[in-house]
């Protein structure tokens, strides 16, 4: 190699600045501008691609996944069809759901398919319960759809000696505020096999039993009404129904960590039933059914 080609240019004298050839001086701003423009253009294009994706409304699909399996017919959950179809098509393309079930109805077959998809991601137990969670739904939608109206049950916390999650805690706090009184828990969430009479409803998140000690009939009804207003499916339970003492049972609608039994209670609540195995008529106060998220937006 020619040694002259490796020589460095002379260092500038003190106080001098290195002068570039005129052509380089002209080209550098143009190159810099082009580089910045290209980077901005790529970011804008990526944002445009994301913006162009259809949306899956998580609130609507989780609601459908609780109600549709309990329906006696194939009526679709209002506002959920478009989102459910996007999920079902993605499950079909991943070979978790047969094409004949891509119908906008989040019934037992779609719930089972979604649970198997969750298991394929390595989720187990409550994390593979068939209800679309934020992480699994986002991964299912990669490049296909974006997830809106995200539901987050939050972390597990201890209150009154029982474990619940932060979403449930916030709901209970608001019910207490509406009532102007405290509520004492008899049983919390995440309590597998803690009480055989609970039939698995407390195995997951979002479910609590509330003491009615010192309450008369009117007060018990008022508590159930307040719980329903903030997004619980709630009922007064009495000893004539089963081998349990008087208490109030409350299940947080759309908690994505619900056990399968608790999911069924939510579906029955929307269908005007009492959440018990016999599926009798709802015996609680009538209110407009809302989730916690819908209550906050009211």
N, C-alpha and C positions, 0 to 999 in steps of 0.2 A: 504494500500500500504506500502511496506517496506520503512521506512524512509531512510535507507541507500542508496536506489536507487536514492534519490533526492540530495544527497550530491554533491557538486562541487569539482573538483580536486583542490589540493593546488595550490595557485598562485606561479608563478615562482619567484625565488629570483631576486633582481635587477641585471641586466646585463645578465640574462639568457634568453633563448628563449624556448618556449614550444616545446618539442620534440614529434613528432607523432610516433606511433608504426610503425615499418618498413613496414608492409603490407599496412597501410594507406598511407604512403609516396609514395609507389609504385603506389597505385590505383588512387590517386588524379590527377596526370598529365594525366593519361589515360582517366579518366572521363571528365576532362576539354577538352581534345583533341576530345573526342567523341561528347561532347556537341557542340563545335565549328564546327566540321565536319558536324554534323546533321543540324545545323542552316544554314551553307553554302549550304549544299545539298538541303535543302528545298527552299532556295532562288533561287538556280540554277534551281531547278525543276520548280518553278513558272515562272521564266524568260523563260525557255524552252517552257512551256505551252503557254505563251503569244506569243512567237516567232513562235510557230507552227500554230497559228490562221491565217486564210486567211486575206487578206487586202482589205478594201474598200477605194478606191481612192475618197476622198471627192470632189476634183476638177472635176473629170470626172462625178460623179453622179449629182452634182449641174448643170453642163453644160447640161447633158441629161434632167434634170427636167425642164430646160428652153426651150430646142429645141424640144424635142419629142412631147409635146402637140400641137405644131404648125405645125407638119409635115402633108402632105396630104396622107402619106402612113405609113408603119410600119418599115421604114428604121431605124436601130439602130445608135445611136451616137457613132462614132469610139472611141474605148478605154474604153467604159463605161459598156459594157455588163456584164462582170464578177462581177463588183461591184454592179450594179443594181440588178442582180440576188440574190446576198447575202442579199440585203436590202429587196427585195420583198419576199424572203423566210422567213425572220424574221417577216415581216408584216403579212404574211400568218399564221405563227405559233401563232401569237398574235391575230389572227382572225380579222385583219383589211383589209385583201385583199383576195379575192377568188383565189384559186389555179390556175384557168385558166388564170389569169393575170400575173403569174410568168413567164415572157418571156424576161426579159432584156431590155424592152422598158419602159421608165419612162414617160408614157403618162398621160392623164388627170385622169384616174382611179387610177394610182399609186400615183399621186400628191395628190388626194383627200384622199387616204388611209393614206398617210404620214401625212397630215394635221390633220386627226382624231387621229392618234397616238400622235402627238404633243399635241393636246387638252387633251388627256388622261393623259399626264404628268402635266397638269395644265397650259400649255402655252395658250396664247390668242393673238388676233390681229396679228401683223406682225410676232410674234414668232410661229404662227401656220399657216404659209402661204404655207406649202407643200414642201418648199425647205429644204433639210437636213441641219440642223445647227450642230455645233460641239457638243453641249450638248446632243441634242436628238439623234444624230447618235451614239455617244459613248454609250449612255444608251441602245439603240436598239441592239448594237453589243456586249454587255457584255457577255463574254463566248462564243461568236460566231465568231466575227471578230474584227480586230483592224482597227482604222481609220488613214489613211495617207493623206498627202497633204491637211492639214487642212486650211480652209479659215476663216479668222477672220476679220469682218468689223470694229471692234474696237468700241470705245466709241463715243458718240455724242459730237461734238464740234461746236463752233460758228466761222464763218469766213465771213467777209464782211457783217455782220448783218444777215446772214442766217445760219441755222443749217444743218450740214452734219456729216458724220462720219470720223474717222481718215484714213480709207482706201481710201475713196473718196478724202480727202484732199491731201493725198500723190500722188494720181493719177493726180490731178489737178496741183500740184507743179511740177511734172515731165513734164507734157504737157507744162507748162509755160517755163520750162527750155529749152525744145526742140525748142519752138517758139522764145525765147528771148524776151518775152513781157508778161505783166500782163493780166489776164482775170478777168473781172468783172461779178459777178453773178447777174442775174435778179430774180432767184428763187432757193431755196435750196431743201433739202429733208425733210421728216417727216412733210409735210405740207398738211394734209388732208383737202380737199375742199377749199384750199387756192386760187385756180384759176380754175373755172369750165371748161375752155378749156383744162386743163391738163388731164381731164378724169381719175383722180386717179393715174396717173403715179408718182406723187410726194408724194403720201401718205406715202410711205415707204422710205427706205434708198437708197443711190447710184444714185439719180437722181438730175440733176441740169439744169437750163437754164442759158445761158451765153449771155451777152449783145454784140451786134455787132455794137454798136455806133462807128462811125468813121472808120469802116472797109469797104473796097471795096470788090468786089466779090472774087478776088484772095486771099485776106487775110482771108475772111470767110472760104474759102475752105482749106486754110493752117491750120487754127485752127481746123477744123473738122478732118483733116488728123492726126494732132498731138494727138488729143483726142482718135481717133481710135487706133493709135499706142500703146498707154499706156493701153488700155483695156476698153474703152467706146464704146458703140454703139451710134454714134453721127450723127446728121443731121442738116443742115440749114433749118429752118422753115420760111415760108414767108406768107404774108397776103392772098395770093390766095388759100392757103390750108385750112385756117380756120380763125376764128375771133381773130387773134392775130398779134402782130407786128413782124417784122423781129427779129429772135433770133436763137441761136444754142441750140438744145436740146441734152443732153448727159446722157446716162444711163450706170452705171458701171456694166459690165458683171459679173455675179456670186456673186453679193452682196447678202448675204443670207437674208437680210431684205427687199428685193424688194417687192413692191405691186404686186398683180396678173397681173395688166395691164402692169406694167413695165417688168415683167417676159415675157409676150407675145411680147413686143418690142424686147427683146433680142433674143427670138426664131426666130422672123421674120428677124432680122438682119443677123443671121447665114444662113437664107434661101434666102438671097438676096432681102429682101423687105425693105420698107421705114419706118416701125414702126407706120404707121398711120392706122386708122380704115379701110380704103379702101384697105389696103395691096397692094399698088402699088410697082413698082420696086424701088430698092435702087437708090437714086439720088446723093449719096455722093462719095467721092474719094475711089478708090479701094486700100485696104491694106490687108495684111495677118491678119486675125482675131485672136487676142490673148486676154487672160485675163490679168489682172494686174500681177498675179503670173507667168504666162508664159512670160510676157514681162521682168520681173525681172531675169528670168533664161536664157534669150536668149543669 
